[in-house]
Amino acid sequence: MTTATYTVRGMTCGHCVNSVTEEVGEVAGVRRVDVDLASGSLTVTSVQPVDEAAIRTAVQDAGYQLVGS
């Protein structure tokens, strides 16, 4: 298993967390998604590394922004 952690900007409530969790969870290969509202952290667990662009797109589809590269 591989774990990657990102920071998401714009989340303000539980609905935000659910939206990000749902969208990122649909990315191929993703097995687990953990989102912490207070810190804005997004931890993605997958069988193999997942392309950051796919995670970025999923976060944007949920209406938020992935911070960083």
Number of C-alpha atoms within 10 A of each C-alpha: 9 12 16 13 13 16 15 23 15 12 20 11 10 11 10 17 19 14 18 24 21 15 18 26 20 13 16 13 13 20 17 14 20 17 22 14 17 9 11 18 17 23 17 22 20 19 13 12 14 18 10 13 11 13 23 19 17 23 22 16 14 18 15 18 17 21 12 7 6
